[in-house]
Amino acid sequence: MHKERKKVVENPTEKKELHPRNKHRNGYDFEALVHTLPELKNFVFTNKYQTQTIDFSDPLAVKALNKSLLKHFYQLNFWDIPSQYLCPPIPGRADYIHYLADLHSENNGGKIPQGNNVKVLDIGTGANLIYPILGLREHGWQFVATDVDSQALRSAEKIITENSLKENIQLRLQKSPQDIFKHILLPDDRFDLTMCNPPFHGSQEEAQAGTERKWKNLGKKTSALNFGGRQNELWYEGGERAFVYKMILQSADFPLQSKWYTTLISKSANLPAVYGALEKVKARSVKTIEMSQGNKISRIVAWSFI
C-alpha cells in the first residue's frame, strides 16, 4: 500500500544563508520526516529550547536523517553507505547543485537547462553518491561519477541499482590515485560541468585535530567524526591546495571537454594559489561563487577554457 507523504510545513528557523531554491531553507520538520521514515523517530528528541532535533554527533542519527531527507524530498527509496564512509550534510550539498545550475543558466538566457542533455562529471563521488542524486532529482541531469575507492563505487552502484538510476548515472573507477582527469576523461567525452568537493586536510592527524577542536567548541567530549569519512575523502598530501592545483593543471590537458570546471574551496587562504594556477594554465574565464551554511563560509571556483 502506498504511504501518503506528509507535507513539510514551514519552520520559523529559516536558514536564509542557503540558496533560495534549496529545499532545506526552512530547517528540518522532524514530524514530517518521521512520517516519511519511521525509524528516524528513534533519534529525535526535544532540546532545552523546546525544539525537535537529533544528536549530530551520532553517526547513526545523521544517517537516518539523510535517509529521510532523500526519501521525502528526492524520491529515493533506498540509500545506505558502509560504516566509516562520509555521510554528507545534504543542505550544503544541495547548494552546490543550485549554484552550478545558476552558472549553467548564464549562457541560456538565465533559464536553467533541464534534462539529461546536461552532462556533469562528479570527481570523488564517494559511497554516498550525493551530488548525482541531487542533480538528477532537481534538474534531470546526467552524471558520470568517479572515485579512487572501489568499495565506495560498489556502494554507489547499489544505490543506483535499487533506485533504477542506471540510465542517468555512470560510474568510473580512477585507478591512478594521483590523477584526477587523466584516465577518466575519454576522447569523446563532452561535459557541461565538472564538480568536486576536494579533501580538506593534509593528513590524518590534521583531520583528527580539526574534529576535536570542533567538538570542544561545542562542549562535547568526543573525537568522533559525526559525518564520518575515510582517508581519501578527508585528506590528501598537501591538502586542499595541492589537490585543486593538480586538478587545474590536468584540466588544461582537456580544455574543450567541459564548458566549466568547478571545485569547492573551503579555505579562503588557498584562493591566491588557486588563482595563480588558473593564470598559469591561461583559463579564459574564472568565477568565484560564495556559499554559506551556518557559521561556515565556502566558495565555488569555476573556470573555463572556452
FENUR-V30720 format. One record per residue. N is the residue number from 1. RES is the residue in one letter. BURIAL is I if it has 24 or more other C-alpha atoms within 12 Angstrom, else O. Layout:
# FENUR-V30720
n->N res->RES burial->BURIAL
n->N res->RES burial->BURIAL
This chain:
# FENUR-V30720
n->1 res->M burial->O
n->2 res->H burial->O
n->3 res->K burial->O
n->4 res->E burial->O
n->5 res->R burial->O
n->6 res->K burial->O
n->7 res->K burial->O
n->8 res->V burial->I
n->9 res->V burial->O
n->10 res->E burial->O
n->11 res->N burial->O
n->12 res->P burial->O
n->13 res->T burial->O
n->14 res->E burial->O
n->15 res->K burial->I
n->16 res->K burial->O
n->17 res->E burial->I
n->18 res->L burial->I
n->19 res->H burial->I
n->20 res->P burial->O
n->21 res->R burial->O
n->22 res->N burial->I
n->23 res->K burial->I
n->24 res->H burial->I
n->25 res->R burial->I
n->26 res->N burial->O
n->27 res->G burial->I
n->28 res->Y burial->I
n->29 res->D burial->I
n->30 res->F burial->I
n->31 res->E burial->I
n->32 res->A burial->I
n->33 res->L burial->I
n->34 res->V burial->I
n->35 res->H burial->O
n->36 res->T burial->I
n->37 res->L burial->I
n->38 res->P burial->O
n->39 res->E burial->O
n->40 res->L burial->I
n->41 res->K burial->O
n->42 res->N burial->O
n->43 res->F burial->I
n->44 res->V burial->I
n->45 res->F burial->O
n->46 res->T burial->O
n->47 res->N burial->O
n->48 res->K burial->O
n->49 res->Y burial->O
n->50 res->Q burial->O
n->51 res->T burial->O
n->52 res->Q burial->I
n->53 res->T burial->I
n->54 res->I burial->I
n->55 res->D burial->O
n->56 res->F burial->I
n->57 res->S burial->I
n->58 res->D burial->I
n->59 res->P burial->I
n->60 res->L burial->I
n->61 res->A burial->I
n->62 res->V burial->I
n->63 res->K burial->I
n->64 res->A burial->I
n->65 res->L burial->I
n->66 res->N burial->I
n->67 res->K burial->I
n->68 res->S burial->I
n->69 res->L burial->I
n->70 res->L burial->I
n->71 res->K burial->I
n->72 res->H burial->I
n->73 res->F burial->I
n->74 res->Y burial->I
n->75 res->Q burial->O
n->76 res->L burial->I
n->77 res->N burial->I
n->78 res->F burial->I
n->79 res->W burial->I
n->80 res->D burial->I
n->81 res->I burial->I
n->82 res->P burial->I
n->83 res->S burial->O
n->84 res->Q burial->I
n->85 res->Y burial->I
n->86 res->L burial->I
n->87 res->C burial->I
n->88 res->P burial->I
n->89 res->P burial->I
n->90 res->I burial->I
n->91 res->P burial->I
n->92 res->G burial->I
n->93 res->R burial->I
n->94 res->A burial->I
n->95 res->D burial->I
n->96 res->Y burial->I
n->97 res->I burial->I
n->98 res->H burial->I
n->99 res->Y burial->I
n->100 res->L burial->I
n->101 res->A burial->I
n->102 res->D burial->I
n->103 res->L burial->I
n->104 res->H burial->I
n->105 res->S burial->O
n->106 res->E burial->O
n->107 res->N burial->O
n->108 res->N burial->O
n->109 res->G burial->O
n->110 res->G burial->O
n->111 res->K burial->O
n->112 res->I burial->O
n->113 res->P burial->I
n->114 res->Q burial->O
n->115 res->G burial->O
n->116 res->N burial->I
n->117 res->N burial->O
n->118 res->V burial->I
n->119 res->K burial->I
n->120 res->V burial->I
n->121 res->L burial->I
n->122 res->D burial->I
n->123 res->I burial->I
n->124 res->G burial->I
n->125 res->T burial->I
n->126 res->G burial->I
n->127 res->A burial->I
n->128 res->N burial->I
n->129 res->L burial->I
n->130 res->I burial->I
n->131 res->Y burial->I
n->132 res->P burial->I
n->133 res->I burial->I
n->134 res->L burial->I
n->135 res->G burial->I
n->136 res->L burial->I
n->137 res->R burial->I
n->138 res->E burial->I
n->139 res->H burial->I
n->140 res->G burial->I
n->141 res->W burial->I
n->142 res->Q burial->I
n->143 res->F burial->I
n->144 res->V burial->I
n->145 res->A burial->I
n->146 res->T burial->I
n->147 res->D burial->I
n->148 res->V burial->I
n->149 res->D burial->I
n->150 res->S burial->O
n->151 res->Q burial->O
n->152 res->A burial->I
n->153 res->L burial->I
n->154 res->R burial->I
n->155 res->S burial->I
n->156 res->A burial->I
n->157 res->E burial->I
n->158 res->K burial->I
n->159 res->I burial->I
n->160 res->I burial->I
n->161 res->T burial->O
n->162 res->E burial->O
n->163 res->N burial->I
n->164 res->S burial->O
n->165 res->L burial->I
n->166 res->K burial->O
n->167 res->E burial->O
n->168 res->N burial->I
n->169 res->I burial->I
n->170 res->Q burial->I
n->171 res->L burial->I
n->172 res->R burial->I
n->173 res->L burial->I
n->174 res->Q burial->I
n->175 res->K burial->O
n->176 res->S burial->O
n->177 res->P burial->O
n->178 res->Q burial->O
n->179 res->D burial->I
n->180 res->I burial->I
n->181 res->F burial->I
n->182 res->K burial->I
n->183 res->H burial->O
n->184 res->I burial->I
n->185 res->L burial->I
n->186 res->L burial->O
n->187 res->P burial->O
n->188 res->D burial->O
n->189 res->D burial->O
n->190 res->R burial->I
n->191 res->F burial->I
n->192 res->D burial->I
n->193 res->L burial->I
n->194 res->T burial->I
n->195 res->M burial->I
n->196 res->C burial->I
n->197 res->N burial->I
n->198 res->P burial->I
n->199 res->P burial->I
n->200 res->F burial->I
n->201 res->H burial->I
n->202 res->G burial->I
n->203 res->S burial->O
n->204 res->Q burial->O
n->205 res->E burial->O
n->206 res->E burial->O
n->207 res->A burial->I
n->208 res->Q burial->I
n->209 res->A burial->O
n->210 res->G burial->O
n->211 res->T burial->I
n->212 res->E burial->O
n->213 res->R burial->O
n->214 res->K burial->O
n->215 res->W burial->O
n->216 res->K burial->O
n->217 res->N burial->O
n->218 res->L burial->O
n->219 res->G burial->O
n->220 res->K burial->O
n->221 res->K burial->O
n->222 res->T burial->O
n->223 res->S burial->O
n->224 res->A burial->I
n->225 res->L burial->I
n->226 res->N burial->I
n->227 res->F burial->I
n->228 res->G burial->I
n->229 res->G burial->I
n->230 res->R burial->I
n->231 res->Q burial->I
n->232 res->N burial->I
n->233 res->E burial->I
n->234 res->L burial->I
n->235 res->W burial->I
n->236 res->Y burial->I
n->237 res->E burial->I
n->238 res->G burial->O
n->239 res->G burial->I
n->240 res->E burial->I
n->241 res->R burial->I
n->242 res->A burial->I
n->243 res->F burial->I
n->244 res->V burial->I
n->245 res->Y burial->I
n->246 res->K burial->I
n->247 res->M burial->I
n->248 res->I burial->I
n->249 res->L burial->I
n->250 res->Q burial->I
n->251 res->S burial->I
n->252 res->A burial->I
n->253 res->D burial->O
n->254 res->F burial->I
n->255 res->P burial->I
n->256 res->L burial->I
n->257 res->Q burial->I
n->258 res->S burial->I
n->259 res->K burial->I
n->260 res->W burial->I
n->261 res->Y burial->I
n->262 res->T burial->I
n->263 res->T burial->I
n->264 res->L burial->I
n->265 res->I burial->I
n->266 res->S burial->I
n->267 res->K burial->I
n->268 res->S burial->O
n->269 res->A burial->O
n->270 res->N burial->I
n->271 res->L burial->I
n->272 res->P burial->O
n->273 res->A burial->O
n->274 res->V burial->I
n->275 res->Y burial->I
n->276 res->G burial->O
n->277 res->A burial->I
n->278 res->L burial->I
n->279 res->E burial->O
n->280 res->K burial->O
n->281 res->V burial->I
n->282 res->K burial->O
n->283 res->A burial->I
n->284 res->R burial->O
n->285 res->S burial->O
n->286 res->V burial->I
n->287 res->K burial->I
n->288 res->T burial->I
n->289 res->I burial->I
n->290 res->E burial->I
n->291 res->M burial->I
n->292 res->S burial->I
n->293 res->Q burial->I
n->294 res->G burial->O
n->295 res->N burial->O
n->296 res->K burial->O
n->297 res->I burial->O
n->298 res->S burial->I
n->299 res->R burial->I
n->300 res->I burial->I
n->301 res->V burial->I
n->302 res->A burial->I
n->303 res->W burial->I
n->304 res->S burial->I
n->305 res->F burial->I
n->306 res->I burial->O
